[in-house]
């Protein structure tokens, strides 16, 4: 049985490690082989980019060697997939090598596409890339007064991040003693300040307490870079001194090139996590078109379901579980406080008052992550 995992991020790494342990006897007996294809020999802890933007972490702290995070039985290749021939069960890589499979797992993630909005690349800063987070930190250090405008493109991964950024920004300028000289205005594309109703209900009075201005139904149409004005599809505009953007996302380009899903998002069964029309292809993490948050926690829970089902199919011929839409997100709330949002397809989140213990739990998880993706947590 040949299992091919395409993508070495959170989801791909967890599912490969989990399978390697569940199927260790079969691997030793050469009845099963697990192969991973990745675009990089490094693994990034992406939530750490927010801390880089505020000088709380340095970029080198975000990385580990991917090979060091994998079980030794996994055949690892830094050779990204280029073409997918699902009818004949084979994937060809950038180097030209062809990998045949019996079961395929796609966990290729997503990418930012700021270039889809005129002026956004030239006129804004972001913490969604390493280079962007470093540049934004330098810009924030230089700022002494003026307006910081935050705009949010859709769809985007880590939906809680814009709210966390606002809390962190408020604290950052307050600590520097210049919060009264900085106007912070937050813009969101739907009719409330967050897509999750319960998060919006909790965050709105917090924003008001901190003096954060906000405008809803603001879908960015363009950025007038020379005049430092961001405009919306709805006809409103905001003048800024610093524009921070959460850029819109798409699935990885290779998915679009292979026509595997509109916008690069692969049509996925919300419970089985198989690609529509292909029971031998599993999809997880940001690559899916599922109606759940594109977060590392969703990828983690999905990976556990996928691994359990693949192992069960190999051993007894049928899957054993389904994905219930579970997501768990920490929410940094400023002043060394944090809360969390936990929800699934059936149950909305019930946010608790922020606390210091939850903040320290979040800080601890920044280090626990490396154990988590090995499938040990």
KEKE-3310 file (N, C-alpha, C; in steps of 0.2 Angstrom, whole numbers, plus 5000, padded with zeros to 4 digits):
npx = (5004:5004:5006:5004:5009:5006:5013:5020:5016:5007:4996:4999:5011:5007:4998:5006:5016:5007:5001:5013:5016:5004:5005:5016:5021:5017:5024:5037:5036:5036:5024:5017:5021:5026:5026:5032:5030:5037:5038:5048:5063:5062:5051:5038:5032:5018:5009:5018:5022:5014:5020:5032:5030:5028:5040:5042:5046:5059:5063:5070:5067:5055:5057:5060:5070:5062:5064:5068:5057:5049:5044:5056:5053:5047:5047:5055:5054:5061:5053:5042:5025:5019:5011:4995:4988:4975:4966:4975:4981:4994:5007:5017:5032:5041:5054:5053:5051:5040:5027:5018:5003:4992:4984:4981:4986:4982:4989:4992:4990:4988:4989:4994:4987:4989:4990:4979:4971:4971:4985:4987:4998:5009:5005:5002:5006:5010:5007:5007:5017:5035:5044:5036:5031:5043:5046:5035:5036:5047:5042:5032:5040:5045:5034:5026:5015:4998:4987:4983:4977:4967:4964:4954:4955:4946:4944:4953:4966:4968:4957:4955:4966:4966:4959:4967:4978:4974:4972:4985:4991:4986:4991:5004:5007:5002:5011:5023:5019:5012:4999:4989:4991:4989:4978:4968:4960:4949:4944:4931:4925:4911:4894:4897:4910:4918:4918:4913:4900:4899:4912:4912:4903:4909:4920:4917:4913:4925:4934:4928:4931:4945:4945:4945:4942:4929:4924:4911:4906:4916:4924:4939:4943:4953:4969:4974:4989:4999:4991:4988:4976:4963:4951:4934:4923:4910:4910:4916:4930:4946:4958:4975:4990:4998:4995:4988:4987:4977:4979:4969:4966:4971:4969:4984:4994:4997:4986:4976:4982:4981:4967:4960:4951:4940:4948:4958:4954:4950:4936:4929:4923:4914:4913:4920:4932:4937:4941:4929:4922:4933:4937:4949:4957:4962:4959:4965:4967:4971:4969:4957:4939:4931:4918:4925:4936:4952:4964:4978:4974:4962:4968:4975:4965:4958:4969:4971:4959:4959:4971:4967:4957:4963:4972:4963:4956:4966:4969:4956:4948:4938:4933:4934:4929:4923:4925:4920:4920:4928:4937:4949:4954:4966:4964:4973:4971:4977:4986:4993:4983:4972:4959:4949:4942:4932:4924:4912:4904:4891:4890:4892:4905:4909:4914:4925:4929:4944:4960:4974:4981:4976:4983:4996:4996:4994:5006:5014:5010:5016:5028:5025:5020:5029:5030:5017:5015:5022:5013:5012:5004)
npy = (4994:5010:5026:5043:5058:5075:5089:5098:5105:5109:5100:5090:5085:5080:5070:5061:5057:5052:5041:5034:5029:5022:5012:5005:4992:4986:4994:4990:4977:4980:4981:4993:5009:5025:5041:5058:5073:5089:5107:5113:5112:5116:5120:5130:5139:5146:5155:5162:5173:5184:5188:5191:5203:5212:5212:5202:5190:5182:5179:5167:5159:5153:5142:5125:5111:5101:5087:5083:5083:5072:5055:5042:5032:5038:5042:5055:5069:5084:5091:5098:5095:5094:5090:5082:5067:5060:5050:5040:5038:5045:5056:5069:5077:5093:5090:5081:5068:5054:5049:5035:5030:5023:5028:5045:5060:5076:5091:5105:5118:5136:5152:5169:5182:5197:5204:5204:5215:5231:5241:5236:5228:5238:5248:5243:5235:5219:5205:5192:5186:5181:5191:5202:5203:5207:5219:5226:5227:5235:5247:5250:5253:5265:5273:5288:5295:5297:5288:5271:5260:5245:5232:5219:5205:5193:5176:5172:5164:5159:5166:5173:5181:5195:5201:5198:5205:5219:5220:5218:5229:5240:5238:5239:5252:5259:5255:5261:5274:5282:5280:5289:5297:5290:5285:5271:5262:5249:5239:5228:5215:5211:5213:5214:5214:5203:5187:5176:5175:5175:5179:5192:5198:5197:5204:5217:5226:5226:5232:5245:5249:5251:5261:5259:5262:5257:5250:5242:5231:5234:5231:5229:5239:5246:5253:5269:5273:5285:5295:5289:5282:5271:5262:5257:5243:5247:5261:5269:5277:5277:5287:5285:5283:5272:5257:5242:5226:5211:5200:5194:5176:5162:5145:5134:5138:5127:5119:5126:5126:5112:5111:5107:5113:5127:5143:5137:5129:5114:5103:5096:5082:5086:5078:5065:5069:5067:5070:5076:5064:5056:5044:5039:5049:5061:5076:5090:5103:5120:5118:5113:5116:5118:5123:5129:5137:5142:5136:5131:5122:5117:5109:5101:5093:5088:5080:5070:5063:5059:5051:5041:5035:5031:5021:5012:5008:5001:4991:4985:4987:4997:5014:5023:5034:5051:5068:5082:5095:5102:5115:5124:5139:5150:5166:5181:5194:5206:5215:5204:5194:5182:5172:5159:5151:5138:5127:5118:5110:5109:5116:5133:5144:5148:5160:5164:5175:5185:5179:5179:5166:5159:5166:5162:5149:5150:5155:5144:5135:5139:5134:5120:5117:5110:5098:5094:5093:5082:5073:5069:5075)
npz = (5000:4995:5002:4998:5003:5000:5004:5017:5028:5043:5044:5034:5040:5053:5049:5042:5052:5061:5054:5052:5064:5068:5058:5059:5060:5048:5040:5043:5038:5025:5019:5018:5012:5016:5009:5008:5000:4999:4997:5003:5014:5026:5041:5045:5060:5058:5066:5073:5066:5069:5082:5078:5071:5081:5087:5097:5094:5084:5067:5065:5075:5072:5064:5060:5055:5043:5041:5053:5060:5057:5057:5056:5047:5036:5019:5014:5003:4996:4985:4976:4971:4954:4944:4944:4942:4944:4939:4935:4947:4951:4954:4948:4950:4952:4949:4939:4943:4945:4956:4961:4968:4981:4990:4992:5000:5001:5007:5005:5008:5008:4999:5000:4990:4987:4976:4969:4972:4967:4970:4983:4986:4984:4993:5006:5022:5029:5041:5037:5030:5031:5027:5027:5040:5047:5040:5044:5058:5058:5053:5062:5073:5069:5069:5076:5077:5070:5058:5059:5048:5047:5036:5029:5019:5010:5005:5021:5030:5047:5055:5067:5068:5064:5074:5085:5081:5082:5096:5100:5094:5100:5113:5111:5106:5118:5127:5123:5126:5117:5113:5113:5103:5091:5080:5078:5066:5061:5048:5041:5031:5031:5039:5053:5065:5065:5056:5063:5073:5087:5091:5086:5094:5107:5105:5101:5112:5118:5108:5109:5122:5121:5112:5099:5082:5070:5055:5046:5033:5023:5009:5002:4987:4981:4983:4984:4982:4981:4988:5000:5003:5006:4998:4997:4990:4993:4992:5001:5010:5018:5024:5028:5037:5040:5032:5036:5030:5029:5018:5004:5001:4992:4986:4984:4970:4961:4963:4956:4943:4940:4939:4950:4959:4961:4963:4969:4979:4985:4982:4995:5005:5019:5031:5028:5023:5011:4994:4983:4973:4973:4982:4986:4988:5000:5008:5018:5030:5025:5011:5008:5003:5014:5026:5037:5049:5042:5050:5060:5070:5065:5054:5062:5069:5058:5052:5061:5060:5047:5047:5056:5049:5037:5041:5047:5036:5029:5038:5042:5032:5032:5036:5052:5058:5059:5053:5063:5061:5071:5078:5087:5093:5100:5107:5108:5119:5124:5136:5143:5143:5137:5128:5122:5107:5104:5093:5083:5068:5073:5085:5091:5096:5113:5121:5134:5148:5145:5152:5162:5165:5153:5143:5146:5143:5130:5126:5130:5121:5110:5110:5112:5100:5092:5097:5095:5081:5078:5081:5094:5104)
capx = (5000:5008:5003:5008:5007:5009:5013:5024:5014:5004:4991:5003:5016:5004:4995:5011:5018:5002:5001:5019:5016:4999:5006:5024:5022:5016:5030:5043:5035:5035:5017:5015:5026:5023:5031:5030:5033:5036:5041:5054:5066:5060:5044:5037:5027:5015:5006:5023:5023:5011:5024:5038:5028:5029:5047:5042:5050:5063:5061:5074:5063:5049:5058:5064:5071:5056:5066:5069:5050:5046:5046:5062:5051:5044:5052:5054:5057:5060:5052:5035:5021:5018:5005:4991:4985:4971:4963:4980:4984:5001:5009:5023:5035:5045:5060:5051:5050:5033:5026:5012:5000:4986:4980:4984:4984:4984:4989:4996:4990:4985:4994:4991:4986:4987:4990:4972:4968:4975:4988:4988:5005:5013:5003:5001:5011:5006:5011:5006:5023:5040:5047:5031:5031:5049:5045:5030:5039:5051:5037:5029:5045:5046:5028:5026:5008:4995:4982:4984:4971:4968:4959:4954:4953:4942:4945:4960:4968:4968:4952:4956:4972:4965:4957:4973:4983:4971:4973:4992:4993:4984:4996:5011:5007:5001:5018:5027:5017:5010:4993:4984:4993:4988:4971:4967:4953:4948:4938:4929:4921:4904:4891:4899:4917:4921:4914:4910:4895:4901:4918:4911:4899:4913:4926:4915:4914:4933:4936:4926:4935:4951:4945:4947:4936:4928:4919:4910:4904:4921:4927:4944:4942:4959:4973:4977:4996:5001:4987:4987:4969:4961:4944:4930:4918:4904:4910:4919:4937:4949:4965:4980:4998:5001:4990:4990:4982:4976:4977:4965:4970:4969:4973:4990:4994:4997:4979:4973:4985:4978:4960:4957:4946:4940:4952:4963:4951:4948:4930:4930:4917:4915:4914:4925:4938:4939:4940:4923:4922:4939:4938:4956:4961:4960:4961:4965:4970:4969:4968:4950:4934:4926:4916:4928:4942:4958:4969:4982:4970:4958:4972:4977:4960:4957:4974:4969:4953:4962:4976:4963:4953:4967:4975:4958:4955:4972:4969:4950:4944:4933:4935:4931:4927:4921:4927:4914:4921:4931:4942:4951:4958:4968:4963:4976:4967:4980:4988:4994:4977:4969:4954:4949:4936:4931:4917:4912:4899:4885:4891:4896:4910:4907:4921:4926:4932:4951:4963:4982:4983:4975:4988:5002:4994:4995:5013:5017:5009:5021:5034:5022:5018:5034:5028:5011:5015:5025:5008:5013:4999)
capy = (5000:5016:5032:5048:5064:5080:5095:5097:5109:5106:5094:5084:5082:5076:5064:5057:5055:5048:5035:5030:5025:5017:5007:5004:4985:4986:4997:4986:4971:4982:4981:5000:5014:5032:5046:5065:5078:5096:5112:5116:5108:5120:5120:5136:5140:5152:5159:5166:5179:5190:5190:5195:5210:5216:5211:5197:5184:5184:5174:5161:5155:5150:5137:5118:5106:5097:5080:5082:5082:5066:5048:5039:5027:5042:5044:5063:5073:5091:5091:5099:5092:5099:5088:5077:5062:5056:5044:5034:5038:5046:5063:5071:5083:5098:5088:5076:5061:5052:5045:5032:5030:5019:5033:5052:5065:5083:5096:5110:5124:5142:5157:5176:5185:5204:5207:5204:5221:5236:5245:5233:5226:5243:5252:5240:5230:5213:5200:5186:5183:5183:5197:5207:5204:5210:5225:5229:5228:5241:5252:5252:5256:5272:5277:5292:5298:5296:5283:5265:5257:5238:5230:5212:5202:5187:5172:5172:5159:5161:5172:5177:5185:5202:5204:5198:5211:5225:5220:5219:5235:5244:5237:5241:5260:5261:5253:5266:5280:5286:5278:5295:5300:5285:5283:5264:5260:5242:5238:5221:5215:5209:5218:5214:5215:5196:5182:5172:5180:5175:5182:5199:5200:5198:5209:5224:5231:5227:5238:5252:5251:5253:5267:5257:5264:5251:5251:5235:5231:5237:5226:5234:5239:5248:5257:5275:5274:5292:5299:5285:5281:5264:5263:5250:5242:5250:5268:5273:5277:5279:5290:5282:5284:5265:5252:5235:5222:5204:5199:5188:5170:5157:5139:5134:5139:5120:5116:5129:5124:5106:5111:5103:5117:5134:5147:5132:5126:5107:5101:5090:5080:5089:5073:5060:5073:5064:5074:5074:5060:5052:5041:5037:5056:5064:5083:5093:5110:5126:5116:5111:5121:5116:5129:5129:5141:5139:5136:5125:5118:5113:5105:5095:5088:5084:5075:5064:5059:5056:5045:5035:5031:5027:5015:5007:5005:4996:4985:4981:4988:5002:5020:5022:5040:5057:5075:5085:5102:5105:5120:5128:5145:5155:5173:5186:5199:5211:5215:5197:5191:5178:5168:5154:5149:5131:5126:5113:5111:5110:5121:5139:5145:5151:5164:5165:5181:5183:5178:5178:5159:5157:5169:5159:5143:5151:5156:5138:5131:5141:5129:5114:5115:5106:5091:5093:5091:5075:5068:5067:5079)
capz = (5000:4994:5004:4996:5007:4997:5008:5023:5034:5050:5042:5031:5045:5058:5046:5040:5058:5064:5050:5053:5071:5068:5053:5060:5059:5041:5036:5044:5034:5018:5016:5018:5012:5016:5005:5008:4995:5002:4994:5007:5019:5033:5043:5049:5064:5055:5071:5076:5062:5073:5087:5074:5069:5087:5090:5102:5092:5078:5062:5066:5080:5069:5059:5062:5049:5042:5041:5060:5063:5054:5059:5051:5042:5031:5014:5013:4997:4995:4978:4976:4966:4948:4940:4948:4937:4948:4936:4935:4953:4951:4955:4945:4954:4949:4946:4934:4946:4946:4962:4960:4975:4982:4994:4991:5005:4999:5012:5002:5011:5004:4998:5000:4984:4988:4969:4966:4973:4964:4975:4990:4986:4985:4998:5013:5025:5032:5045:5034:5027:5036:5025:5028:5047:5048:5038:5048:5064:5057:5052:5069:5078:5067:5069:5082:5077:5064:5058:5057:5046:5046:5031:5029:5013:5010:5012:5023:5035:5054:5055:5073:5068:5063:5080:5089:5079:5085:5103:5101:5092:5105:5119:5108:5107:5125:5131:5121:5128:5112:5111:5112:5096:5086:5078:5075:5063:5059:5043:5040:5025:5032:5043:5060:5066:5064:5053:5069:5077:5095:5092:5085:5100:5112:5103:5100:5117:5119:5104:5111:5128:5119:5108:5092:5077:5066:5049:5043:5026:5019:5005:4998:4980:4978:4987:4981:4986:4982:4992:5006:5004:5005:4996:4997:4985:4995:4990:5007:5010:5024:5024:5032:5038:5039:5031:5038:5026:5029:5011:5002:5000:4987:4987:4980:4962:4958:4963:4950:4937:4939:4939:4956:4963:4960:4967:4972:4985:4983:4984:5000:5009:5026:5036:5027:5021:5004:4988:4979:4967:4973:4988:4987:4989:5006:5008:5024:5031:5021:5004:5007:5003:5019:5029:5044:5049:5040:5055:5061:5074:5061:5051:5066:5070:5052:5051:5066:5057:5041:5049:5059:5044:5032:5045:5048:5029:5028:5043:5042:5026:5032:5040:5059:5062:5054:5056:5066:5061:5077:5078:5093:5092:5105:5106:5112:5121:5127:5144:5145:5143:5132:5129:5116:5104:5102:5090:5077:5064:5077:5091:5090:5101:5119:5123:5141:5149:5145:5158:5162:5164:5146:5139:5147:5140:5123:5126:5131:5115:5104:5110:5112:5093:5089:5099:5093:5074:5078:5083:5101:5108)
cpx = (5004:5004:5007:5005:5010:5007:5016:5022:5011:5000:4995:5008:5013:5001:5000:5014:5013:5001:5007:5019:5010:5001:5013:5025:5022:5021:5036:5042:5035:5029:5014:5021:5023:5028:5028:5034:5032:5040:5047:5057:5065:5053:5043:5031:5023:5012:5011:5024:5020:5016:5030:5036:5028:5035:5047:5045:5054:5062:5064:5070:5057:5050:5061:5065:5065:5058:5066:5062:5046:5049:5051:5059:5048:5049:5051:5058:5056:5059:5044:5031:5020:5012:5001:4987:4980:4968:4968:4984:4992:5002:5016:5026:5039:5051:5059:5050:5042:5032:5019:5009:4994:4981:4984:4981:4986:4983:4993:4996:4987:4991:4990:4992:4985:4987:4984:4968:4973:4978:4990:4995:5010:5011:5002:5007:5006:5010:5010:5012:5029:5043:5042:5031:5037:5048:5040:5032:5043:5047:5034:5033:5046:5040:5028:5019:5005:4990:4984:4977:4972:4962:4960:4951:4950:4943:4952:4960:4968:4963:4952:4961:4971:4963:4963:4977:4980:4973:4981:4995:4992:4989:5002:5012:5006:5008:5023:5025:5014:5003:4988:4986:4992:4981:4971:4960:4954:4942:4937:4924:4913:4901:4892:4907:4921:4916:4910:4906:4897:4907:4917:4907:4904:4918:4923:4915:4921:4936:4934:4929:4941:4951:4947:4941:4935:4923:4918:4907:4909:4925:4932:4943:4949:4962:4976:4984:4998:4998:4986:4980:4967:4953:4940:4925:4912:4904:4913:4926:4940:4956:4969:4987:5001:4995:4992:4985:4982:4974:4972:4969:4967:4972:4980:4990:4994:4990:4975:4975:4982:4970:4957:4952:4946:4943:4957:4960:4948:4941:4931:4924:4919:4915:4920:4932:4941:4937:4933:4924:4929:4940:4945:4961:4958:4963:4960:4968:4967:4967:4961:4945:4929:4924:4918:4934:4948:4963:4973:4978:4965:4962:4974:4971:4958:4962:4973:4964:4956:4966:4972:4960:4957:4970:4970:4956:4960:4971:4962:4945:4939:4935:4931:4928:4926:4924:4921:4915:4925:4937:4943:4956:4960:4966:4967:4972:4970:4982:4989:4988:4975:4963:4954:4942:4936:4924:4918:4906:4892:4885:4895:4900:4907:4913:4920:4929:4940:4954:4971:4984:4982:4981:4995:5002:4996:5003:5017:5016:5013:5027:5031:5021:5023:5033:5022:5011:5018:5019:5008:5008:4993)
cpy = (5006:5023:5038:5055:5070:5087:5094:5102:5106:5100:5088:5081:5078:5070:5059:5053:5050:5041:5031:5026:5020:5011:5004:4996:4983:4989:4993:4980:4973:4981:4988:5004:5021:5037:5053:5069:5085:5101:5115:5111:5111:5119:5126:5136:5146:5157:5164:5173:5185:5193:5194:5202:5215:5215:5207:5191:5186:5178:5167:5156:5152:5144:5131:5115:5101:5090:5078:5081:5076:5060:5045:5035:5031:5043:5051:5065:5080:5092:5092:5096:5097:5097:5082:5073:5058:5050:5038:5034:5039:5054:5064:5077:5088:5095:5083:5069:5060:5047:5042:5030:5025:5024:5040:5056:5072:5088:5101:5117:5130:5147:5164:5179:5193:5207:5207:5210:5227:5240:5242:5231:5232:5248:5250:5236:5225:5209:5193:5182:5185:5189:5203:5208:5208:5218:5229:5231:5235:5248:5255:5255:5264:5276:5281:5294:5296:5290:5277:5262:5249:5236:5223:5209:5196:5182:5173:5167:5163:5167:5176:5182:5192:5205:5204:5204:5218:5226:5222:5226:5241:5244:5240:5249:5262:5260:5259:5273:5285:5284:5283:5298:5296:5284:5276:5263:5253:5242:5230:5221:5213:5214:5217:5214:5208:5191:5178:5176:5181:5179:5190:5202:5201:5203:5216:5228:5231:5232:5244:5254:5253:5259:5265:5259:5258:5253:5244:5236:5235:5232:5231:5233:5241:5252:5263:5276:5281:5296:5295:5285:5274:5265:5256:5250:5246:5258:5272:5273:5279:5282:5287:5284:5277:5261:5245:5230:5214:5202:5194:5182:5166:5150:5139:5134:5132:5117:5119:5127:5117:5105:5107:5106:5124:5138:5143:5128:5119:5105:5095:5089:5082:5084:5068:5063:5070:5070:5072:5070:5056:5050:5039:5044:5059:5071:5086:5100:5115:5124:5115:5117:5121:5123:5130:5134:5138:5140:5130:5120:5113:5108:5099:5090:5084:5079:5069:5060:5055:5050:5039:5031:5028:5021:5010:5004:5000:4990:4981:4983:4994:5008:5019:5028:5045:5063:5079:5093:5106:5110:5123:5133:5149:5162:5178:5192:5205:5211:5208:5193:5187:5174:5163:5153:5142:5130:5120:5114:5112:5115:5127:5140:5149:5154:5165:5172:5180:5183:5177:5171:5156:5160:5165:5152:5144:5152:5149:5134:5133:5136:5122:5112:5110:5099:5089:5090:5084:5070:5066:5070:5079)
cpz = (5000:4996:5002:5000:5003:5001:5015:5029:5040:5048:5039:5036:5050:5055:5045:5047:5061:5061:5051:5059:5071:5063:5054:5058:5051:5037:5037:5039:5027:5015:5015:5017:5012:5013:5006:5003:4998:4997:4997:5012:5026:5034:5047:5054:5062:5060:5074:5072:5066:5078:5084:5073:5075:5091:5096:5100:5086:5073:5063:5071:5078:5065:5063:5055:5048:5043:5049:5064:5061:5057:5054:5046:5036:5026:5012:5007:4997:4987:4977:4970:4960:4945:4944:4942:4942:4945:4936:4942:4953:4951:4952:4948:4949:4945:4940:4936:4946:4952:4961:4968:4975:4986:4994:4997:5002:5005:5010:5004:5007:5003:4998:4992:4984:4981:4966:4967:4971:4970:4982:4991:4988:4991:5005:5015:5028:5036:5043:5031:5032:5034:5027:5036:5049:5046:5042:5055:5064:5056:5058:5073:5076:5068:5076:5082:5070:5064:5055:5054:5045:5041:5030:5022:5014:5004:5014:5029:5042:5055:5061:5073:5068:5070:5085:5088:5082:5092:5104:5099:5097:5111:5117:5109:5114:5129:5129:5123:5123:5109:5109:5106:5090:5085:5075:5072:5059:5054:5042:5035:5025:5037:5050:5060:5065:5061:5058:5073:5084:5096:5091:5091:5106:5111:5103:5106:5119:5115:5106:5117:5126:5114:5101:5087:5073:5061:5046:5036:5022:5016:5001:4991:4977:4984:4983:4985:4986:4987:4999:5008:5002:5003:4996:4991:4986:4994:4996:5006:5016:5022:5029:5032:5037:5038:5032:5034:5028:5022:5010:5001:4994:4989:4983:4973:4959:4958:4957:4944:4935:4939:4945:4960:4961:4965:4971:4978:4983:4986:4989:5004:5016:5031:5035:5025:5015:4999:4984:4973:4967:4980:4991:4988:4995:5006:5015:5024:5026:5014:5003:5006:5008:5023:5036:5043:5046:5045:5056:5066:5070:5057:5055:5068:5064:5051:5055:5063:5051:5042:5052:5054:5039:5035:5046:5041:5027:5032:5042:5036:5026:5037:5047:5062:5056:5057:5057:5065:5066:5075:5085:5092:5098:5103:5110:5113:5124:5134:5147:5147:5137:5133:5123:5113:5102:5099:5085:5073:5068:5082:5090:5096:5107:5122:5130:5142:5148:5152:5157:5161:5156:5142:5140:5144:5132:5122:5126:5124:5109:5104:5110:5105:5090:5091:5096:5085:5073:5079:5090:5106:5104)
residu = (UNK:UNK:UNK:UNK:UNK:UNK:UNK:UNK:UNK:UNK:UNK:UNK:UNK:UNK:UNK:UNK:UNK:UNK:UNK:UNK:UNK:UNK:UNK:UNK:UNK:UNK:UNK:UNK:UNK:UNK:UNK:UNK:UNK:UNK:UNK:UNK:UNK:UNK:UNK:UNK:UNK:UNK:UNK:UNK:UNK:UNK:UNK:UNK:UNK:UNK:UNK:UNK:UNK:UNK:UNK:UNK:UNK:UNK:UNK:UNK:UNK:UNK:UNK:UNK:UNK:UNK:UNK:UNK:UNK:UNK:UNK:UNK:UNK:UNK:UNK:UNK:UNK:UNK:UNK:UNK:UNK:UNK:UNK:UNK:UNK:UNK:UNK:UNK:UNK:UNK:UNK:UNK:UNK:UNK:UNK:UNK:UNK:UNK:UNK:UNK:UNK:UNK:UNK:UNK:UNK:UNK:UNK:UNK:UNK:UNK:UNK:UNK:UNK:UNK:UNK:UNK:UNK:UNK:UNK:UNK:UNK:UNK:UNK:UNK:UNK:UNK:UNK:UNK:UNK:UNK:UNK:UNK:UNK:UNK:UNK:UNK:UNK:UNK:UNK:UNK:UNK:UNK:UNK:UNK:UNK:UNK:UNK:UNK:UNK:UNK:UNK:UNK:UNK:UNK:UNK:UNK:UNK:UNK:UNK:UNK:UNK:UNK:UNK:UNK:UNK:UNK:UNK:UNK:UNK:UNK:UNK:UNK:UNK:UNK:UNK:UNK:UNK:UNK:UNK:UNK:UNK:UNK:UNK:UNK:UNK:UNK:UNK:UNK:UNK:UNK:UNK:UNK:UNK:UNK:UNK:UNK:UNK:UNK:UNK:UNK:UNK:UNK:UNK:UNK:UNK:UNK:UNK:UNK:UNK:UNK:UNK:UNK:UNK:UNK:UNK:UNK:UNK:UNK:UNK:UNK:UNK:UNK:UNK:UNK:UNK:UNK:UNK:UNK:UNK:UNK:UNK:UNK:UNK:UNK:UNK:UNK:UNK:UNK:UNK:UNK:UNK:UNK:UNK:UNK:UNK:UNK:UNK:UNK:UNK:UNK:UNK:UNK:UNK:UNK:UNK:UNK:UNK:UNK:UNK:UNK:UNK:UNK:UNK:UNK:UNK:UNK:UNK:UNK:UNK:UNK:UNK:UNK:UNK:UNK:UNK:UNK:UNK:UNK:UNK:UNK:UNK:UNK:UNK:UNK:UNK:UNK:UNK:UNK:UNK:UNK:UNK:UNK:UNK:UNK:UNK:UNK:UNK:UNK:UNK:UNK:UNK:UNK:UNK:UNK:UNK:UNK:UNK:UNK:UNK:UNK:UNK:UNK:UNK:UNK:UNK:UNK:UNK:UNK:UNK:UNK:UNK:UNK:UNK:UNK:UNK:UNK:UNK:UNK:UNK:UNK:UNK:UNK:UNK:UNK:UNK:UNK:UNK:UNK:UNK:UNK:UNK:UNK:UNK:UNK:UNK:UNK:UNK:UNK:UNK:UNK:UNK:UNK:UNK:UNK:UNK:UNK:UNK:UNK:UNK:UNK:UNK:UNK:UNK:UNK:UNK:UNK:UNK:UNK:UNK:UNK:UNK:UNK:UNK:UNK:UNK:UNK:UNK)
# end
